[in-house]
């Protein structure tokens, strides 16, 4: 995540796809609790949707001419959110594919 931070919107744009995927995964686990056994799946879907919204808002305000800069703090937070969602949804094998897209 930190490598794509310096390019305008690349970190947020590519992370948006990962957050869309984790929103769907967590909501699917919420709808099927007996199969997946994830007790706080709806909370995870809300967190993923909030991160998706924050990345979308950043892309909106970062359109030319750019008005805000994400910096290292934002890039590290996005990377930590993707890793946290991968671990808490019990899908750590999807983490390399989401990291490859970012």
Secondary structure, 3 states (H helix, E strand, C coil): CCCCCCCCCHHHHHHHHHHHHHHHHHHHHHHCHHHHCCCCHHHHHHHHHHHHHHHHHHHHHCCCCCCCCCHHHHHHHHHHHHHHHHHHCCCHHHHHHHHHHC
